[in-house]
Amino acid sequence: MYNFVLNCSESEAQLLVSKDALEILLENLMDNNTNLLIESLRALFRFFMIGEQIKENYNGTNPYVWRVLNSNATQLIEALQYHTNKDVYREVAQLLDHFFPVEVEQNQNLIQEQY
């Protein structure tokens, strides 16, 4: 799916999202296949980038990030920070740093408080 999302337009992205593409990608994050995880994370990143381009139409809120936040799927994404594969970790870190910076800061503060 990543290859298709990489070159899709805003309207094509909206169509894919209306056909549950985000939910499918999030389900893929529960799989153990490293290649599937990486491709799904990259596709999510691309959807979120498209969401940044259209967020003015949604009161300044990225509609795709908002959808993931409301599905509580950020826990799935955050859990992948501890994946043993460095490429998966790198993709997750980029996604979280770019689109969920507040949550990343909160998690880092919690870790620091524990030690």
N, C-alpha and C positions, 0 to 999 in steps of 0.2 A: 504494500500500500504506500510505502514511503516514496517510491519512484513516481507514483501518480500524484501524490500530495505535493511533492517537490515543485511541480510545474503547474499546479492547478490555480485557477483564478479565484477571486473572492466568491463569485457566484457558484463555482464548482465546489468550493470548500463548504459553502452553506448547504448545498445539496447533499454532499457527503455526510455532513453533520446531521441533517434531517433524516438520513437513512441509518443513523446510529453508528457512524464511523468512530466517534470518540469513545463510545461505550465498548466497541470491539477492540480498539487499541488498549483501553484500560484493562479489559479482560486478558489481553495478551501479556500484560505485566505480571500475571500470576503464573506464567509458563516458565519452565526451567531452560528453555532453548535460548541460549545467549544471543544468537543472531536475530531471533524474533524479538527479544527484548530491545536490542539496540535499534532495530528498524522501527519498532513501535514508539520508542522514545523520540527518535528523530522525526517521525511523522507527527507526534504530539507537538514537538517544538515548532514544526512548520505550521500546524494549525494555529498554535498560539501566536505565531508571528503574523499570520493573516488576521487573526483577531485584533492584534494591535493596530492594524491598518483600518479596521472598520469600527473600532471602539467609540468613535465620535457618534456613531449612529445608535449607540447603546449607553448614553449618558456617561461616556468616558470609561466604561467598564468593558474589558475584554470579554466578549460573550463566551468564548471557548474556555478560558481560564475559569470564569464564573461557573460554567456548567460542571467543570471538574471539581471545583470547590464544593458545590452543592451536592455532588454525588459522594462526597467524603472519600474520593479516590486519592486524595493527596497522601493518605496513609500508605497506600500501595507504592506511590512514587517515592515517598520518604524512606520506606523500608528497603528500597533498592540501593540506597546510599551505602548499605552494608554488604552489597553483593561482592563476591570474591573476584569477579572479572573487572579489570581496570577500565575497560572500554564502557561497560555498563555504568560503572561509578562515574566516569567522566560525563557521559550523556545525562545522567540523573543530576549531577552537580550543575551542569550548564542549565538544565531546565529549571531547577529550583532557584538558582542564583538569579536567573533572568526574569522569571515570572512569579516566584513566590518568595521574595527576599525577606519579608516580615516573618514568615514561618521559619525560614532558615535561621534568622537571628534568634527567634524564640527557642528553637531547638538547641542552638549553640549555648545560649544562656542556661538552659536546663542542664546541659552536660557539664558546664563549668560549675554550677551549683552543687552537683553531685560529688565533685572532687574538691 
